[in-house]
């Protein structure tokens, strides 16, 4: 058996400046981290509220381990559903204002599960063109027909929905905050379109939960819509909540359907109970500690102000995700490497994650940062861009 295609495709990826490799960091995820003995300011983390290493959550995980053990030791329908899973699920439902919740081990798994479960051969999946890879791959692998509408373009979405009126089961999916661009979906308009054309609406709020909305309840509530008014609302606990895992929320009937028919839910070992206990504590902190969101908002505004003053090519975002558009992949990589020499860790995002010729620095701000960090970052980005242009 020949596996030559593996070497060929890896060589091609390297020649295109698109090859990737994981780099281990030492110690905790925080404002700074250490790589190979060098300290870097961390501007690539999704730990938006600075909770991933918070002492209260570290202690909560330890306490959860003492109370409930480490592993769940089974799927949710066998022995893997501890009382703590039930209690924290009830807590999350009350916080988010949703009827029912199903827990998943990752947002990727949750997205794959929903699309596979709800759509079959004669159905239609409609996605925003910039949706996350977990959604796009699930759509490509689905037996349903998939169409994509231009990013946040409601007229194009309406055209697709109107042109497929004969299809009974239609699912429209958008991210709440787009992970690579940082802009927000027009959820009210999405909801109106879906209601007018009898389609499901699903919002993936991985990058909005905890950061946006009253008490951190996310992108939907930030636009004065109840989470419970969205057919399917999902998010992760691995971004602003600082932990891991994910959930899907919706009606009691939808979650009952997931519990009985979703194979990724039924046949996966449940989240560790100690971890779930920690998720409950994180949700409580997110709900009650408004200062984290206030500080983050101040940093976002300050970064945007300085970026304008230094003429940085920012994309249109008001969230913690602040992409600096570079264009070519090799230039983005070179600028990222220059920043590392200055002690700044900012990842270069390249195709196929983003469209061709839109390689960028994906700057992410967190509540751990301080204003002097932002000042240093902006100055160093400007110098790195100028140095690259001069070469």
C-alpha positions as CSV (number, residue, x, y, z in Angstrom):
1,X,0.0,0.0,0.0
2,X,1.4,3.4,-1.0
3,X,1.1,6.5,1.1
4,X,3.0,8.7,-1.2
5,X,0.1,11.2,-1.3
6,X,0.8,12.1,2.3
7,X,4.4,13.2,1.6
8,X,3.3,15.0,-1.6
9,X,0.6,17.0,0.1
10,X,2.8,17.9,3.0
11,X,5.5,19.1,0.6
12,X,3.0,21.1,-1.3
13,X,1.7,22.7,1.9
14,X,5.2,23.7,2.9
15,X,6.0,25.2,-0.6
16,X,2.9,27.3,-0.2
17,X,3.9,28.7,3.2
18,X,0.9,27.0,4.7
19,X,2.5,24.2,6.7
20,X,1.5,24.1,10.4
21,X,2.9,22.6,13.6
22,X,2.0,22.7,17.2
23,X,4.4,24.5,19.5
24,X,4.2,23.6,23.2
25,X,4.0,26.4,25.8
26,X,5.2,26.0,29.3
27,X,3.2,26.8,32.4
28,X,-0.2,28.4,32.6
29,X,-2.3,30.2,30.0
30,X,-2.2,33.8,31.0
31,X,-1.1,37.3,30.0
32,X,2.4,35.9,29.5
33,X,3.6,32.4,28.6
34,X,6.9,30.7,28.1
35,X,8.1,28.9,25.0
36,X,11.5,27.3,25.0
37,X,12.6,29.5,27.9
38,X,11.5,32.8,26.4
39,X,8.6,34.8,27.7
40,X,5.9,36.2,25.4
41,X,3.0,38.6,25.7
42,X,0.1,36.4,24.7
43,X,-2.2,38.0,22.0
44,X,-3.4,34.7,20.5
45,X,-5.6,33.3,23.3
46,X,-9.4,32.9,23.3
47,X,-9.3,33.2,27.1
48,X,-11.2,36.5,26.7
49,X,-12.1,37.0,30.4
50,X,-8.8,35.7,31.8
51,X,-10.3,32.7,33.5
52,X,-8.3,29.8,32.2
53,X,-5.8,30.0,35.1
54,X,-7.9,31.9,37.6
55,X,-7.2,30.6,41.1
56,X,-10.9,30.3,41.9
57,X,-11.4,27.9,38.9
58,X,-8.2,25.9,39.7
59,X,-9.6,25.4,43.2
60,X,-13.1,24.5,41.8
61,X,-11.6,21.8,39.6
62,X,-9.7,20.4,42.6
63,X,-12.8,20.5,44.7
64,X,-14.8,18.9,41.9
65,X,-12.3,16.0,41.8
66,X,-12.6,15.5,45.5
67,X,-16.4,15.4,45.4
68,X,-17.0,13.6,42.1
69,X,-13.7,12.0,41.0
70,X,-11.9,12.5,37.7
71,X,-13.5,10.6,34.8
72,X,-17.2,10.1,34.1
73,X,-16.3,6.5,33.1
74,X,-19.1,6.1,30.7
75,X,-21.5,7.7,28.2
76,X,-24.3,9.9,29.5
77,X,-26.9,7.2,29.0
78,X,-24.9,4.5,30.8
79,X,-23.0,5.7,33.9
80,X,-21.5,9.0,32.7
81,X,-24.2,11.4,33.9
82,X,-23.4,12.4,37.4
83,X,-25.7,14.6,39.6
84,X,-23.2,17.4,39.0
85,X,-24.0,17.2,35.2
86,X,-27.6,17.6,36.0
87,X,-27.1,20.5,38.5
88,X,-24.8,22.5,36.3
89,X,-27.0,22.0,33.3
90,X,-29.9,23.4,35.3
91,X,-27.7,26.4,36.3
92,X,-26.7,27.1,32.7
93,X,-30.4,26.9,31.6
94,X,-31.3,29.5,34.2
95,X,-28.4,31.8,33.4
96,X,-28.9,31.7,29.6
97,X,-32.7,31.6,29.7
98,X,-33.1,28.4,27.6
99,X,-35.4,25.5,28.0
100,X,-33.0,22.6,27.8
101,X,-29.3,21.8,27.2
102,X,-27.2,18.9,26.0
103,X,-23.6,18.7,26.9
104,X,-20.9,17.8,24.4
105,X,-17.1,17.3,24.6
106,X,-16.3,20.0,22.1
107,X,-17.9,22.6,19.9
108,X,-16.7,20.7,16.9
109,X,-18.5,17.6,18.0
110,X,-21.6,19.5,18.8
111,X,-21.8,21.2,15.4
112,X,-21.2,17.9,13.6
113,X,-23.8,16.2,15.7
114,X,-26.6,18.7,15.1
115,X,-26.2,18.9,11.3
116,X,-26.0,15.1,11.0
117,X,-29.0,14.6,13.2
118,X,-31.4,17.2,11.8
119,X,-30.8,17.0,8.1
120,X,-31.2,14.2,5.5
121,X,-31.1,13.8,1.8
122,X,-34.0,16.0,0.8
123,X,-33.3,18.8,3.3
124,X,-31.4,22.1,2.9
125,X,-28.5,23.6,4.9
126,X,-27.8,27.3,4.4
127,X,-24.6,28.7,6.0
128,X,-22.9,32.0,6.2
129,X,-19.9,31.8,3.9
130,X,-17.5,32.6,6.8
131,X,-18.8,30.0,9.3
132,X,-16.3,27.9,11.2
133,X,-14.7,24.8,9.7
134,X,-16.6,22.5,12.1
135,X,-19.9,23.7,10.5
136,X,-18.6,23.7,6.9
137,X,-17.1,20.2,7.1
138,X,-20.3,18.9,8.7
139,X,-22.3,20.4,5.9
140,X,-20.0,19.0,3.2
141,X,-20.3,15.5,4.8
142,X,-24.0,15.8,5.2
143,X,-26.4,14.1,2.7
144,X,-28.4,17.3,2.7
145,X,-28.0,20.0,0.0
146,X,-25.8,22.9,1.2
147,X,-25.7,26.5,0.0
148,X,-23.7,29.4,1.4
149,X,-24.8,33.0,1.5
150,X,-22.5,36.0,1.2
151,X,-21.2,37.0,4.6
152,X,-23.9,38.7,6.7
153,X,-25.8,39.4,3.4
154,X,-29.5,39.1,4.2
155,X,-30.7,39.8,0.7
156,X,-28.6,36.8,-0.6
157,X,-30.0,34.7,2.2
158,X,-33.6,35.7,1.3
159,X,-32.9,34.8,-2.4
160,X,-31.7,31.3,-1.3
161,X,-34.7,30.7,1.0
162,X,-37.2,32.0,-1.6
163,X,-35.7,29.8,-4.3
164,X,-36.0,26.7,-2.1
165,X,-39.5,27.2,-0.7
166,X,-40.5,23.7,-1.7
167,X,-38.1,22.2,0.8
168,X,-39.8,21.6,4.1
169,X,-36.8,21.1,6.4
170,X,-34.3,24.0,6.1
171,X,-31.6,24.9,8.6
172,X,-29.8,28.3,8.6
173,X,-26.6,28.6,10.6
174,X,-24.4,31.6,11.5
175,X,-21.8,32.3,14.0
176,X,-22.7,35.0,16.6
177,X,-19.1,36.4,16.5
178,X,-17.1,35.2,13.5
179,X,-13.9,33.6,14.8
180,X,-11.5,34.9,12.2
181,X,-13.0,38.3,11.4
182,X,-14.4,39.3,14.8
183,X,-17.6,40.9,13.5
184,X,-21.1,40.0,14.6
185,X,-24.0,38.4,12.8
186,X,-27.3,40.4,12.3
187,X,-29.2,38.0,14.4
188,X,-32.5,39.9,14.4
189,X,-32.5,39.9,10.6
190,X,-31.5,36.2,10.5
191,X,-34.4,35.4,12.8
192,X,-36.9,37.4,10.7
193,X,-35.8,35.6,7.5
194,X,-36.0,32.2,9.1
195,X,-39.5,32.9,10.5
196,X,-40.7,34.2,7.2
197,X,-39.5,31.1,5.3
198,X,-40.2,28.4,7.9
199,X,-36.6,27.6,8.5
200,X,-34.6,26.6,11.6
201,X,-32.1,29.1,12.9
202,X,-28.9,28.0,14.7
203,X,-26.4,30.4,16.2
204,X,-22.9,29.2,17.1
205,X,-21.9,31.6,19.8
206,X,-18.5,30.2,20.7
207,X,-16.8,33.6,20.7
208,X,-19.8,35.6,22.0
209,X,-20.8,33.7,25.2
210,X,-19.4,35.3,28.3
211,X,-18.2,38.4,26.5
212,X,-21.4,39.9,25.1
213,X,-24.9,40.5,26.4
214,X,-26.3,41.1,29.9
215,X,-24.4,39.0,32.4
216,X,-22.4,37.5,29.5
217,X,-25.3,35.7,28.0
218,X,-24.0,36.1,24.5
219,X,-24.5,37.6,21.1
220,X,-28.2,36.9,20.9
221,X,-29.1,38.7,24.1
222,X,-26.7,41.5,23.1
223,X,-29.1,42.2,20.3
224,X,-32.1,42.2,22.6
225,X,-33.3,38.8,21.6
226,X,-33.9,35.9,24.1
227,X,-31.6,32.9,23.6
228,X,-34.7,30.8,24.0
229,X,-36.2,32.4,20.8
230,X,-33.4,30.9,18.7
231,X,-34.3,27.4,17.6
232,X,-30.7,26.1,18.3
233,X,-28.2,28.1,20.4
234,X,-24.8,26.5,21.0
235,X,-21.5,27.5,22.4
236,X,-18.4,26.3,24.1
237,X,-16.9,26.5,27.6
238,X,-13.4,26.7,26.2
239,X,-13.2,30.3,25.2
240,X,-14.5,33.1,27.6
241,X,-15.3,30.5,30.3
242,X,-11.7,29.3,30.2
243,X,-12.3,25.5,30.5
244,X,-13.5,23.2,27.7
245,X,-16.5,21.2,26.4
246,X,-19.6,22.6,24.8
247,X,-23.4,22.6,24.8
248,X,-26.4,22.7,22.5
249,X,-29.6,24.4,23.8
250,X,-33.1,24.5,22.5
251,X,-36.6,23.2,23.2
252,X,-37.2,20.2,25.6
253,X,-38.2,18.2,22.5
254,X,-35.0,19.0,20.6
255,X,-32.7,18.0,23.5
256,X,-34.8,14.9,24.0
257,X,-34.3,14.1,20.3
258,X,-30.5,14.6,20.7
259,X,-30.5,12.3,23.7
260,X,-32.3,9.5,21.9
261,X,-30.9,9.8,18.3
262,X,-27.6,11.7,18.2
263,X,-24.8,9.1,17.9
264,X,-22.0,11.6,18.8
265,X,-23.9,12.3,22.0
266,X,-25.0,8.7,22.8
267,X,-21.7,7.0,22.2
268,X,-19.2,9.4,23.7
269,X,-17.8,9.3,27.2
270,X,-19.4,12.1,29.2
271,X,-17.5,15.2,30.3
272,X,-15.4,14.6,33.5
273,X,-17.6,15.5,36.5
274,X,-14.8,17.6,38.1
275,X,-14.6,19.6,34.9
276,X,-18.4,20.1,34.9
277,X,-18.3,21.3,38.5
278,X,-15.6,23.8,37.4
279,X,-17.8,24.9,34.4
280,X,-20.5,25.7,36.9
281,X,-18.2,27.9,39.0
282,X,-16.9,29.6,35.8
283,X,-20.5,30.4,34.7
284,X,-21.2,31.9,38.1
285,X,-18.0,34.1,37.8
286,X,-18.9,35.2,34.3
287,X,-22.5,36.1,35.3
288,X,-21.5,38.1,38.4
289,X,-18.1,39.7,37.6
290,X,-19.0,42.4,35.2
291,X,-15.7,44.1,35.7
292,X,-14.1,41.6,33.4
293,X,-16.2,42.6,30.5
294,X,-15.8,46.3,31.3
295,X,-12.1,46.0,31.4
296,X,-12.0,44.0,28.1
297,X,-14.3,46.6,26.4
298,X,-11.9,49.4,27.5
299,X,-8.9,47.5,26.0
300,X,-10.7,46.9,22.7
301,X,-11.5,50.6,22.4
302,X,-8.0,51.5,23.3
303,X,-6.5,49.1,20.7
304,X,-8.8,50.4,18.0
305,X,-7.9,54.0,18.8
306,X,-4.1,53.4,18.7
307,X,-4.5,51.2,15.6
308,X,-6.1,54.2,13.8
309,X,-3.3,56.5,15.0
310,X,-0.6,54.1,13.8
311,X,-2.5,53.4,10.5
312,X,-2.8,49.7,11.0
313,X,-5.0,47.8,8.5
314,X,-7.7,46.7,10.9
315,X,-10.7,44.7,9.8
316,X,-14.2,45.8,10.9
317,X,-14.6,44.3,14.4
318,X,-15.7,45.6,17.8
319,X,-15.0,42.4,19.7
320,X,-12.0,40.9,21.4
321,X,-10.9,39.4,18.0
322,X,-9.1,42.2,16.2
323,X,-7.6,41.0,12.9
324,X,-4.8,43.0,11.2
325,X,-5.1,42.3,7.5
326,X,-1.8,41.6,5.8
327,X,-2.7,39.8,2.6
328,X,0.0,37.4,1.5
329,X,0.7,34.3,3.6
330,X,4.5,34.7,3.6
331,X,4.2,38.3,4.7
332,X,1.9,37.4,7.5
333,X,4.3,34.7,8.7
334,X,7.3,37.1,8.5
335,X,5.5,39.8,10.5
336,X,4.4,37.2,13.1
337,X,8.0,36.0,13.4
338,X,9.3,39.5,13.8
339,X,6.8,40.1,16.6
340,X,8.0,37.0,18.4
341,X,11.5,38.4,18.4
342,X,10.0,41.4,20.2
343,X,8.3,39.1,22.8
344,X,4.8,39.2,21.3
345,X,2.9,36.0,20.4
346,X,0.4,36.8,17.7
347,X,-0.6,34.0,15.3
348,X,-0.6,34.4,11.5
349,X,-3.8,33.1,10.1
350,X,-3.6,31.9,6.5
351,X,-5.6,30.1,3.8
352,X,-7.4,27.7,3.9
353,X,-8.6,29.0,7.3
354,X,-9.3,32.4,5.6
355,X,-9.8,33.3,1.9
356,X,-6.9,33.7,-0.4
357,X,-5.0,37.0,-0.1
358,X,-6.5,37.7,3.3
359,X,-3.8,36.3,5.6
360,X,-3.8,38.2,8.8
361,X,-2.6,38.6,12.3
362,X,-5.4,37.4,14.6
363,X,-4.9,39.7,17.6
364,X,-7.1,38.6,20.5
365,X,-7.4,40.8,23.6
366,X,-8.2,39.4,27.1
367,X,-9.1,40.8,30.5
368,X,-5.6,39.8,31.6
369,X,-4.0,42.5,29.4
370,X,-3.1,46.0,30.5
371,X,-3.0,49.3,28.5
372,X,0.8,49.3,28.4
373,X,0.6,45.9,26.7
374,X,-1.7,47.3,24.0
375,X,0.7,50.3,23.5
376,X,3.6,48.0,23.0
377,X,1.7,45.7,20.7
378,X,0.5,48.4,18.3
379,X,4.0,50.0,18.1
380,X,5.6,46.6,17.4
381,X,3.1,45.6,14.7
382,X,3.6,48.9,12.9
383,X,7.4,48.4,13.0
384,X,7.1,44.8,11.8
385,X,4.9,45.8,8.9
386,X,7.2,48.6,7.9
387,X,10.3,46.3,8.1
388,X,8.5,43.7,6.0
389,X,7.6,46.3,3.3
390,X,11.1,47.6,3.2
391,X,12.6,44.2,2.3
